Amino acid sequence: MDDKAAQVLAGLPDDAAWHEVAELLADVRARPRAHPDVREIVGAEVREAFSAFGWVQYAVRDGAVAVRDIGWTG
């Protein structure tokens, strides 16, 4: 897990929040191209995924996922 994801997970208010964001990250890693492409940089594939209270923006590079931004709104 990268630093941004680890920081957000460590700062979540309770176990339910932690599990929701962890499940979202697991889904992104398992199906990186299943979420909408919001490409903003030429040559980089950038996508966003949302859950009820969490979200993640990530880049797909050579099949790997790199978290660009992640958050919790709950």
Summary of the structure (lengths in Angstrom):
residues: 74
radius of gyration: 11.8
end to end distance: 21.9
largest distance: 38.0
contacts: 194
relative contact order: 0.23
helix: 32%
strand: 32%
